[in-house]
Amino acid sequence: MAFPESKLTIALAGNPNSGKTTLFNQLTGANQHVGNFPGVTVEKKEAALRDNGEFFPRKSAGRIVLVDLPGIYSLSPYSQEEIVARDYLVRERPSAIINVVDVMNIERGLYLSIQLMQLNIPIIIALNMMDELRENHGSADIPRLSAKLGVSVVPISASHKEGIGELLETAVRAAFLQQRPLVQDFCTGAVHRAIHAVAHLIEDHARDIGVMPRFAATKIIEKDDLLLEALDLTAHEKHTIAETIIDMKDETGKDRKAAIADMRYEFIGDAVAESIEKPHMTLHQDRSARIDRLLTSKYLGIPIFFGIMGVIFWLTFSVIGATLSDGLAWVFAAAGEGVGGALSAAGVNPVIQSFVNDAVFAGIGSVISFIPMIIVMFFFMSILEDSGYMARVAFIMDKLLRKLGLSGRSIIPMILGFGCSVPAIMSARTLSSERDRRVTIMLTPFMSCTAKLPIYGVFAAALFASHRGLIILSLYVMGVVVAVVVGVVLNRFIYKGKPVPFIMELPTYRLPNLKTVGILLWHRTKDFLQRAFTVIFVATIVIWFLQSFDVRLNPVDYAGGSMLSLIGDFIAPVFTPLGFGTGICATAIIAGFIAKETVVSSFAVLTGVPSALALQTALPEYFTPLSAYSFLVFCLLYTPCVAAISVVGKELGSAFASFSLILRQTIIAWVAAFIVYRIGLLFL
């Protein structure tokens, strides 16, 4: 065929866990993170076809753009992800759609397919996971299925790169020639008459907003209020539609949504029966069912989950991660001493020496030395995610979360919050209930993100060396406990109501893909390093500058005469009741508003130590074990970083939401640290 000279845009649509994002990565080399629960792809991702000639001639690859849409089950606007996908397809109208369907769950996948066909956009069905079907002695008659559906069907295995070249060539041909679906009418009887009657009535309105009449009619019968409002129908037209729907319900004896769903599944059932021979239960499904009897047990599910997390924390903070971090800290300390000695021997200006020693090696080095701990934590979390266990966590936590007025889906953003609050807050968009979404966003910042790990690591090593794993674990647990208490208050007094019904697919267990795990670790490490050399570096320079000069910008010989000491001494009394009312502590807390890692780098600069190891030796001069734990509790709970605050404002739609988050969490942090410190004084 002749390859396109103009740009073609091909959208990838499909159910969660259908392999859509894996296919996107294979085609673009974009290295998207692939997860095993809905909501990983919250917004559409766009990338050009990889220009290496693997699937398409090199000369044409750059003119083909692929858009990875959120994983959805239908085009009904029940969740933010469905709205994002539908708005893009209806308004942007890509050149073609590649609809990725898991052949092992083909009925559910085709439920979305026949809705996509009614958009009258060229569509190609990528029948994924064919290798799994073959391994379990199933088969597929591709030509018969294609004829029944009226669109091209291409068998593939995205993870093994099978059939991808044929799929891409078929998609480009369909886009280039605008080969639209041959079948768009899937209904019979009363449903058929209702859809045609409504489509005829709204035809002009639908075309005015760029929507196919048959698609719009089907959605209106399903009670799609967003589309009904966009059509701007007259009162008479609405009344006529209502009467048509009543007639259909009377004739079918079914609810309007059930009648449409039954119509679709009847068509799908016939198509699958004629073309697909599936095993009753695959080896993967049988294995998953046996594992789930234990991991999702009514009595053992939650204890096993907490046990797994406990082992992960122990390995991260007491064994593997801690050992590697201590080793990297030693390397930075040795490098700092060597560079400092060289600068001194060369007679470099003392101010420059101070900058290199205090701001660069002490400040940045003290943060970077905790990269191994962060990598170890994310390694274990990605293993749980890629294996399919995280979906089970949502299932087993549903009953517990309902006591807070939330569904099990809310646990996913909260677990992501242990990594970083920003993507965790954004992932709450996948919650179908606006109430659930707002409450989840408010509770997620209480989860202890990895940016706080450097704080925990330094203080635990300095003042709780023999119990640092237990101390850090207690902080993670405390964050969850406080979130529970706040959730109860929000549910009882502010956001009253009941959670939405919990429906989530439990994917089969799979061995984690090492490439996927590696991609996740690389992205997390890269993000951390970018923060270390941008936001944290700038904050460290500011702290060093304020500490090194007085208000007249003259260098100072001691910290007590610096601008920073004036700021810290002014704020310090606020923290005196908490046990750490010193200017150094107050200043470090202020720096933490920018990024939590800067708390450690600020201490390193303020105390004038050359490395994270030296900082561990210096901290006992400023803290007792009790005041140190009180300080850690405050750092755990007080307002998240600037990036998280801005995302909260964006997600909740107001600057006031950001302000209330700052105020609420700071007050909660102060009260919690006060209680911890005062109770501790009673026993010490």
MIDREN-301030 format. One record per residue (C-alpha): residue in three letters; x, y, z. Coordinates in steps of 0.001 Angstrom, whole numbers. Each point is the difference from the previous one (the first is absolute). Layout:
N
res_east_north_up
ALA_X_Y_Z
...
! end
This chain:
684
res_east_north_up
MET_0_0_0
ALA_1034_3646_-354
PHE_1154_1370_3299
PRO_-1636_3206_1234
GLU_1658_3350_-614
SER_-2247_1851_2455
LYS_-178_-524_3747
LEU_-2267_-2802_1214
THR_-1252_-186_3571
ILE_-903_-3461_1282
ALA_-1679_-348_3398
LEU_462_-3078_2184
ALA_-3136_-888_1954
GLY_-835_-3004_2152
ASN_-848_-1396_3408
PRO_2386_284_2940
ASN_2489_-2905_-27
SER_-668_-765_-3670
GLY_3653_653_-935
LYS_-699_3390_-1579
THR_2831_1879_1683
THR_2410_-2870_-672
LEU_-851_303_-3708
PHE_487_3777_196
ASN_3456_-490_1498
GLN_950_-2525_-2671
LEU_-1061_2328_-2793
THR_1428_3254_1350
GLY_2791_-987_2364
ALA_-1593_2448_2455
ASN_536_-2348_2943
GLN_-3373_709_1560
HIS_-431_-1625_3400
VAL_-2257_-3058_-263
GLY_-2110_-826_3067
ASN_-2483_-2682_1003
PHE_-2846_2188_1190
PRO_-2244_2587_-1635
GLY_1219_3546_-12
VAL_3671_-312_-878
THR_-683_1915_-3220
VAL_-2079_2827_1392
GLU_459_2448_-2880
LYS_710_-664_-3643
LYS_3673_-416_-928
GLU_1266_919_-3441
ALA_3171_-1102_-1806
ALA_1236_-483_-3560
LEU_559_-3495_-1361
ARG_3554_-1043_795
ASP_2313_886_-2848
ASN_2090_-3174_-171
GLY_-1716_-1808_-2844
GLU_-1000_-2948_2217
PHE_-3717_156_-760
PHE_-150_2530_-2830
PRO_2357_1566_-2560
ARG_2220_2571_1664
LYS_-1038_2702_-2466
SER_-3652_-175_1100
ALA_239_-669_3743
GLY_263_3654_1038
ARG_-3268_860_-1748
ILE_-2011_-2495_2069
VAL_-1029_1191_3469
LEU_-1523_-2379_2544
VAL_-2204_1145_2869
ASP_-353_-2291_3031
LEU_-3437_633_1509
PRO_-997_-929_3551
GLY_-1087_-3599_550
ILE_-3820_-80_-44
TYR_-2850_-2520_-118
SER_-2509_2146_-1888
LEU_-591_3460_-1450
SER_-2501_885_2719
PRO_1170_2985_2091
TYR_84_-1762_3362
SER_3627_817_853
GLN_2575_2619_-901
GLU_1936_-2477_-2137
GLU_-3085_-764_-2109
ILE_-675_3708_-447
VAL_3605_636_-1098
ALA_-120_-2842_-2550
ARG_-3420_854_-1404
ASP_677_3724_-276
TYR_3169_-674_-1948
LEU_-1617_-2451_-2418
VAL_-3103_2114_-606
ARG_1649_3415_-220
GLU_3433_-758_-1436
ARG_-1102_-2890_-2258
PRO_3334_-1770_-572
SER_864_-1481_-3399
ALA_-664_-3508_1369
ILE_-475_-1956_3229
ILE_1913_-3099_1010
ASN_-2292_-1719_2464
VAL_2033_-2406_2150
VAL_-2119_-2952_1162
ASP_1192_-2720_2374
VAL_-1019_-3213_-1732
MET_-238_-1735_3379
ASN_-2700_2520_1013
ILE_-1364_633_-3462
GLU_-3669_582_890
ARG_873_2828_2346
GLY_2413_1486_-2540
LEU_-2465_-101_-2881
TYR_-2559_1840_2155
LEU_2195_3066_-459
SER_756_-882_-3632
ILE_-3568_251_-1253
GLN_-331_3416_1654
LEU_3165_1155_-1739
MET_-1370_-1250_-3340
GLN_-3006_2309_324
LEU_2346_3020_-36
ASN_510_-731_-3735
ILE_3787_294_299
PRO_2237_-2597_-1708
ILE_633_-2673_2623
ILE_2257_-3043_164
ILE_-366_-2573_2747
ALA_3312_-1272_1374
LEU_-855_-3388_1494
ASN_2692_-136_2682
MET_1451_-2832_2107
MET_-387_-2569_-2768
ASP_3024_-1831_1412
GLU_-1925_-632_3197
LEU_-3007_-1272_-1956
ARG_2199_-2451_-1928
GLU_1823_-1190_3137
ASN_-3350_-937_1529
HIS_-1206_-1866_-3124
GLY_-2408_2681_-1184
SER_-433_1279_-3550
ALA_-1387_2954_-1935
ASP_-1519_157_-3487
ILE_1230_3500_-858
PRO_-1626_349_-3471
ARG_-3411_-1029_1360
LEU_255_2387_2966
SER_1083_2823_-2311
ALA_-2926_-636_-2341
LYS_-2479_-99_2877
LEU_1269_3289_1462
GLY_520_1774_-3315
VAL_3508_1186_919
SER_3531_-1352_-408
VAL_1132_-2275_2838
VAL_3722_-655_429
PRO_1280_-2649_2490
ILE_2987_1225_2047
SER_2019_-582_3144
ALA_1185_3448_1056
SER_2441_-1255_2623
HIS_1715_-2298_-2541
LYS_-232_2416_-2979
GLU_-2050_-2545_-1965
GLY_-2168_1432_-2787
ILE_823_3627_791
GLY_1368_763_-3455
GLU_-3146_-1360_-1686
LEU_-2178_1899_2471
LEU_1726_3285_-690
GLU_-130_-440_-3772
THR_-3714_-850_205
ALA_-665_3035_2198
VAL_1896_2375_-2276
ARG_-1830_-1347_-3060
ALA_-3378_449_1712
ALA_942_3527_1096
PHE_1416_957_-3393
LEU_-2997_-1360_-1942
GLN_-2526_883_2743
GLN_-1437_-3516_115
ARG_-2892_423_2425
PRO_-1815_-2842_1823
LEU_-2377_-1920_-2263
VAL_-2298_-923_2901
GLN_-1401_2663_2309
ASP_-3473_-1349_672
PHE_129_-2752_2645
CYS_-3592_56_1211
THR_-3314_-1679_-747
GLY_-3615_326_1073
ALA_-1121_2707_2403
VAL_3539_1258_676
HIS_598_293_-3752
ARG_-3163_2063_-472
ALA_786_2264_2967
ILE_3550_765_-1145
HIS_-1090_742_-3553
ALA_-2864_2211_1165
VAL_2227_2044_2307
ALA_2821_183_-2587
HIS_-2408_1398_-2590
LEU_-1340_2552_2485
ILE_3406_1331_1126
GLU_1900_-348_-3277
ASP_453_3746_-613
HIS_981_695_3617
ALA_2521_-2851_13
ARG_1703_1088_-3206
ASP_197_3583_1308
ILE_2233_-1172_2859
GLY_1935_-2490_-2126
VAL_-1545_-3211_1388
MET_-1403_-2887_-2029
PRO_-3814_-140_440
ARG_-111_-3749_716
PHE_2698_322_2692
ALA_-1772_2991_1547
ALA_-3376_-1775_-53
THR_1411_-3060_1759
LYS_1616_2146_2681
ILE_-3154_2022_597
ILE_-2002_-3189_506
GLU_2691_-1051_2511
LYS_-682_3298_1842
ASP_3189_1836_-924
ASP_-801_3391_1541
LEU_3195_1696_-1222
LEU_-765_-802_-3631
LEU_-3680_841_401
GLU_934_3449_1272
ALA_2490_549_-2840
LEU_-2660_-813_-2633
ASP_-2136_2927_1221
LEU_-3323_-1650_-832
THR_-3361_1717_249
ALA_-2508_-938_2682
HIS_-2191_-1674_-2642
GLU_2920_-2092_-1287
LYS_894_-1088_3533
HIS_-3615_-980_638
THR_-114_-2054_-3202
ILE_3232_-1783_949
ALA_-1360_-755_3473
GLU_-3131_-1578_-1500
THR_2126_-2078_-2396
ILE_2067_-1308_2904
ILE_-3133_-854_1988
ASP_-1359_-1974_-2961
MET_3303_-1904_-266
LYS_-12_-791_3742
ASP_-3609_-1190_-144
GLU_693_-2271_-2963
THR_3277_-1465_1293
GLY_-896_-20_3698
LYS_3473_1296_783
ASP_1624_3141_1341
ARG_1271_2336_-2750
LYS_3670_-707_777
ALA_-575_-3719_347
ALA_-1793_-110_-3354
ILE_2983_1624_-1770
ALA_2499_-2205_1837
ASP_-1943_-3171_-861
MET_-140_1086_-3634
ARG_3777_370_-109
TYR_747_-3242_1804
GLU_-2412_-1945_-2214
PHE_1906_1172_-3080
ILE_3361_-673_1692
GLY_-1090_-3457_1117
ASP_-897_-1015_-3541
ALA_3289_1337_-1387
VAL_2124_-1761_2617
ALA_-1904_-3283_-242
GLU_657_-135_-3752
SER_3701_876_93
ILE_1697_-601_3385
GLU_673_-3253_1820
LYS_1212_808_3501
PRO_1151_-2374_2742
HIS_-2354_-51_2965
MET_2772_1071_2362
THR_3556_762_-1034
LEU_3040_-1126_1942
HIS_562_3605_1076
GLN_-3591_369_1175
ASP_94_-3298_1901
ARG_3258_975_1706
SER_-1368_3452_857
ALA_-3168_-1489_1478
ARG_2017_-2276_2283
ILE_2279_2851_1140
ASP_-2993_2259_622
ARG_-1520_-2498_2426
LEU_2810_1038_2333
LEU_887_3595_-943
THR_-3599_1243_-173
SER_-1231_-2084_2923
LYS_-2578_1694_2210
TYR_2129_-523_3096
LEU_3561_-219_-1353
GLY_-54_2506_-2888
ILE_679_3175_2013
PRO_2543_-1581_2430
ILE_1909_-1421_-2972
PHE_40_3419_-1671
PHE_1355_1709_3120
GLY_2510_-2821_397
ILE_1241_480_-3565
MET_335_3748_508
GLY_1819_-598_3295
VAL_2569_-2232_-1719
ILE_480_2595_-2741
PHE_604_2755_2566
TRP_2408_-2218_1955
LEU_2041_-838_-3098
THR_-24_3632_-1131
PHE_784_1793_3231
SER_1971_-2541_2014
VAL_1737_-2351_-2441
ILE_507_645_-3723
GLY_-960_3658_-471
ALA_1595_1242_3208
THR_3306_-1771_-689
LEU_228_1335_-3548
SER_-917_3533_1113
ASP_2657_-43_2724
GLY_2550_-1101_-2601
LEU_-944_2803_-2399
ALA_119_2522_2854
TRP_3559_-1144_773
VAL_966_538_-3661
PHE_-1392_3550_57
ALA_1766_731_3285
ALA_3342_-1166_-1396
ALA_-523_1971_-3210
GLY_-932_3118_1980
GLU_3084_-236_2159
GLY_2206_-439_-3068
VAL_-1483_2936_-1893
GLY_-30_2198_3126
GLY_3645_-748_653
ALA_920_782_-3602
LEU_-1833_3338_80
SER_1644_959_3263
ALA_3464_-942_-1284
ALA_-601_2063_-3138
GLY_-882_3059_2078
VAL_-3507_339_-1427
ASN_-2180_2754_1471
PRO_-1536_-1177_3330
VAL_-3509_896_-1196
ILE_400_-2298_-3023
GLN_1389_-2727_2241
SER_-3021_368_2257
PHE_-2336_-230_-2975
VAL_1601_-3185_-1355
ASN_346_-1684_3394
ASP_-3273_1073_1635
ALA_-2442_514_-2877
VAL_1171_-2608_-2519
PHE_1546_-2940_1844
ALA_-1733_390_3360
GLY_-3366_1222_-1285
ILE_-549_-1910_-3242
GLY_2174_-2956_1010
SER_-2007_-625_3148
VAL_-3140_-394_-2127
ILE_1470_-2008_-2892
SER_1491_-2522_2409
PHE_-3537_-1289_608
ILE_-618_-947_-3636
PRO_734_-3717_689
MET_-2682_-63_2681
ILE_-2525_1541_-2388
ILE_935_-2423_-2789
VAL_-392_-3008_2297
MET_-3411_1207_1176
PHE_-1270_507_-3549
PHE_1467_-3291_-1158
PHE_-2154_-1936_2441
MET_-3078_2162_-644
SER_330_-455_-3772
ILE_269_-3776_487
LEU_-3311_24_1894
GLU_-1598_2203_-2635
ASP_1227_-1850_-3076
SER_-943_-3394_1434
GLY_-3667_972_371
TYR_-25_91_3798
MET_-874_3710_286
ALA_-3459_-624_-1468
ARG_-540_-2557_2796
VAL_1011_2613_2556
ALA_-2822_2226_-1239
PHE_-2395_-2932_287
ILE_937_-1027_3539
MET_111_3612_1243
ASP_-3444_863_-1337
LYS_-1881_-1060_3132
LEU_2370_1947_2255
LEU_-90_3137_-2147
ARG_-3788_-21_-76
LYS_101_883_3684
LEU_1582_3268_-1171
GLY_-2667_429_-2662
LEU_2365_-1041_-2819
SER_201_-2965_-2354
GLY_2924_-2361_-492
ARG_1096_1932_-3081
SER_1194_2827_2269
ILE_2791_-2177_1361
ILE_1858_242_-3334
PRO_696_3771_203
MET_895_-433_3669
ILE_2524_-2738_-752
LEU_1428_2118_-2804
GLY_329_2727_2635
PHE_2757_-2058_1621
GLY_1970_775_-3139
CYS_-932_3582_-880
SER_-3064_2051_864
VAL_-208_1707_-3408
PRO_-847_-3036_-2214
ALA_-1964_-1499_2900
ILE_-2286_3033_175
MET_-381_57_-3782
SER_-908_-3707_-74
ALA_-3075_776_2118
ARG_-1586_1200_-3258
THR_-885_-3612_-728
LEU_-2495_-62_2884
SER_-3522_228_-1391
SER_-1429_1812_3018
GLU_881_3686_414
ARG_-411_-366_3749
ASP_2377_-2970_134
ARG_2490_1881_-2159
ARG_71_3077_2248
VAL_341_-1990_3209
THR_2728_-2213_-1485
ILE_1961_3066_-1149
MET_-199_1454_3501
LEU_1203_-3209_1658
THR_2784_-938_-2436
PRO_2550_2621_1234
PHE_13_-1727_3400
MET_1694_-2994_-1619
SER_3744_193_523
CYS_1584_705_-3400
THR_3572_-957_-880
ALA_1074_3664_200
LYS_-187_-409_3785
LEU_2256_-3067_-15
PRO_3226_2042_279
ILE_-1393_1678_3132
TYR_-984_-3318_1555
GLY_3269_-1633_-1004
VAL_2293_2668_1495
PHE_-1922_398_3266
ALA_-573_-3730_491
ALA_3700_-756_-559
ALA_1068_2857_2283
LEU_-2313_-541_2956
PHE_-1620_-3431_-419
ALA_2821_-2012_-1595
SER_-961_-3345_1502
HIS_-3724_418_-769
ARG_-66_2156_-3110
GLY_-2084_-2437_-2041
LEU_-2656_-85_2725
ILE_45_3789_406
ILE_-486_608_-3728
LEU_-2747_-2636_-183
SER_-1810_1723_2881
LEU_-19_3258_-1973
TYR_-1567_-1673_-3018
VAL_-2630_-1583_2233
MET_-659_3312_1749
GLY_-635_1700_-3354
VAL_-2627_-2633_-807
VAL_-1584_293_3464
VAL_-264_3792_-244
ALA_-1498_-338_-3492
VAL_-2615_-2377_1433
VAL_-919_2445_2767
VAL_-235_2926_-2424
GLY_-2031_-2166_-2382
VAL_-2507_-818_2721
VAL_-386_3710_810
LEU_-445_952_-3662
ASN_-2528_-2783_-540
ARG_-2030_865_3076
PHE_-26_3793_-109
ILE_1019_1339_-3428
TYR_-367_-2500_-2841
LYS_-2941_-2041_1183
GLY_-1204_-2852_-2161
LYS_587_-3566_-1036
PRO_2801_-1295_-2231
VAL_-752_-1104_-3537
PRO_-218_-3753_-710
PHE_3436_-1570_-374
ILE_685_-1721_-3319
MET_3556_-864_-1013
GLU_1511_-2617_-2237
LEU_2433_-2374_1674
PRO_2642_-803_-2632
THR_1693_-3369_-5
TYR_3265_-207_1896
ARG_3048_285_-2219
LEU_3719_-103_562
PRO_1188_3626_119
ASN_1587_1205_-3212
LEU_3582_1035_744
LYS_-66_2621_-2743
THR_-3146_1553_1447
VAL_1489_17_3496
GLY_3202_1503_-1352
ILE_-1904_2734_-1831
LEU_-1844_940_3181
LEU_3202_97_2063
TRP_1744_2105_-2624
HIS_-2831_2543_-144
ARG_-199_267_3786
THR_3770_395_336
LYS_101_2535_-2824
ASP_-2806_2016_1581
PHE_1810_2_3332
LEU_3301_1093_-1575
GLN_-1762_2749_-1943
ARG_-1488_1290_3248
ALA_3380_-270_1724
PHE_1722_2115_-2629
THR_-2821_2498_-537
VAL_-2426_773_2819
ILE_2107_-1452_2803
PHE_3232_1507_-1331
VAL_-1564_3451_-259
ALA_-1487_-307_3492
THR_3383_-1113_1359
ILE_1734_2999_-1593
VAL_-2586_2338_1517
ILE_485_-1547_3445
TRP_3792_204_-360
PHE_-199_3646_-1110
LEU_-2289_1026_2858
GLN_2233_-1827_2450
SER_3265_1458_-1330
PHE_-922_3696_-201
ASP_-1562_2595_2280
VAL_-2671_2519_-924
ARG_2698_2282_-1439
LEU_1242_-2871_-2213
ASN_3265_-256_1893
PRO_1415_-3506_551
VAL_-504_-1218_3566
ASP_2366_-2126_2018
TYR_-2738_-1673_2020
ALA_-3589_-951_-783
GLY_-1398_2105_2826
GLY_619_3221_-1897
SER_-1555_-1096_-3289
MET_-3298_893_-1613
LEU_-1074_-3591_472
SER_463_156_3749
LEU_-2329_3005_180
ILE_-2716_-1871_-1916
GLY_435_-3204_1984
ASP_68_1720_3386
PHE_-3212_1854_-868
ILE_-1915_-3192_-844
ALA_1638_-2379_2493
PRO_-2351_718_2974
VAL_-2867_-1601_-1950
PHE_1815_-3345_273
THR_1220_309_3582
PRO_-3009_-1938_1406
LEU_907_-2811_-2406
GLY_3535_-391_1353
PHE_1978_1476_-2877
GLY_-341_3774_373
THR_3343_980_-1536
GLY_711_2237_-2950
ILE_1681_-2835_-1906
CYS_-3068_-2248_258
ALA_-2386_2804_-926
THR_2084_901_-3044
ALA_210_-3617_-1188
ILE_-3792_-332_292
ILE_-514_3152_-2069
ALA_2326_-1394_-2689
GLY_-2068_-3191_14
PHE_-2982_1907_-1350
ILE_1846_94_-3336
ALA_1020_-3676_-28
LYS_230_-2361_2943
GLU_3528_-1125_-931
THR_1250_3526_695
VAL_-573_-554_3737
VAL_3079_-2243_37
SER_2081_2202_-2296
SER_-931_3028_2123
PHE_1197_-1721_3180
ALA_3248_-894_-1755
VAL_552_3626_-1041
LEU_-1096_1489_3315
THR_2146_-2281_2150
GLY_2985_339_-2334
VAL_650_-3732_-281
PRO_1660_-1425_-3132
SER_-2228_-3057_-611
ALA_-3074_-2003_958
LEU_2149_-2196_2272
ALA_1337_3041_1812
LEU_-3548_1344_314
GLN_-1025_-3190_1787
THR_2737_722_2554
ALA_-1019_3648_378
LEU_-3762_-416_495
PRO_162_-1346_3597
GLU_1372_3425_991
TYR_-3335_1560_-1010
PHE_-2502_-2755_826
THR_-860_-2539_2630
PRO_-1579_-3224_-1281
LEU_-3411_1292_1110
SER_319_3427_-1644
ALA_1394_-1670_-3121
TYR_-3029_-2279_-240
SER_-2284_2984_536
PHE_1822_1780_-2833
LEU_-443_-3030_-2269
VAL_-3728_-109_776
PHE_-302_3654_-980
CYS_1925_-568_-3247
LEU_-2203_-3013_-739
LEU_-3264_1905_279
TYR_577_3621_-880
THR_-852_1445_-3389
PRO_1354_-1836_-3075
CYS_2407_1599_-2473
VAL_-873_2925_-2261
ALA_-586_-2305_-2989
ALA_-2577_-2079_1902
ILE_-1734_3128_1297
SER_-328_1402_-3521
VAL_-1418_-3316_-1286
VAL_-2604_-23_2784
GLY_-1088_3493_-1031
LYS_-228_-1087_-3629
GLU_-1907_-3213_739
LEU_-2482_1583_2395
GLY_-335_3114_-2107
SER_902_2771_2426
ALA_2922_1753_1647
PHE_-1941_-225_3258
ALA_353_-3793_-97
SER_3781_407_-4
PHE_-112_2527_2830
SER_-2298_-2195_2096
LEU_2326_-2967_-572
ILE_2988_1990_1284
LEU_-1899_1255_3026
ARG_-1719_-3292_841
GLN_3048_-2215_-239
THR_2278_2414_1834
ILE_-2465_214_2896
ILE_-424_-3790_60
ALA_3789_-457_-73
TRP_484_2451_2895
VAL_-2697_-1650_2122
ALA_1280_-3536_-696
ALA_3630_938_800
PHE_-1153_1786_3161
ILE_-1916_-3081_1186
VAL_2950_-2311_-757
TYR_2474_2249_1810
ARG_-2177_633_3062
ILE_-917_-3660_403
GLY_3668_-890_-391
LEU_953_2387_2808
LEU_-2308_-1885_2349
PHE_2037_-3177_-435
LEU_3527_1371_-407
! end
